């Protein structure tokens, strides 16, 4: 119980620090939500979305799950995406994975985790699709590259949804980005994948898949 009390104490200190800088912050926040960004990331506790990009509450709409997957049958993720695009009118959708992802490591090693194995079938499909590229690499580089390839595939999945296609059809300005985070150094890396219209999807997707984005570096 003492640990839980600590969380409440931390919360009060955080509120006090924030309101000391901006007394009206929470009052304004309670009346309006206008984030420019949707973050689709991993549920890993070492990847706190707002903190690593230095944004305050209200500035980043967030969805997280194991291994930052965007699956066609996941109504949770798709509902967040739809709300972000259609209601909040976000301008940028960021799919962010991270090196050292436990779900991706388990997939690469064919290691069983339990119920999560059903979810990780989505990552297993990425592994199978790109095995010709992965199999030519050393083991340590396979892990890093699969983390990157999984982000690239999930960006593709976002662009294939009717939510994004309909937004582009009505000329709504929204871009989809692929990023990856280094837990070992705290730095974000752009995977050079930014798609803003349907005509860009195929060329930019294949360029990202063919590019080794420092995996071999």
Secondary structure, DSSP 8 states (H G I E B T S, - for coil): -HHHHHHHHHHHHHHHHHHHH-TTHHHHHHH----SEEEEEE--TT--HHHHTT--TTSEEEEEETT----TT-HHHHHHHHIIIIIS--SEEEEEEETT-HHHHHHHHT---STHHHHTHHHHHHHHHTHHHHTTS-HHHHHHHHHHHHHHHHHHHHHHSHHHHHHHHTT---EEEEEEEETTTTEEEEEEEEE-SGGGHHHHHHHHHH--TTTT-
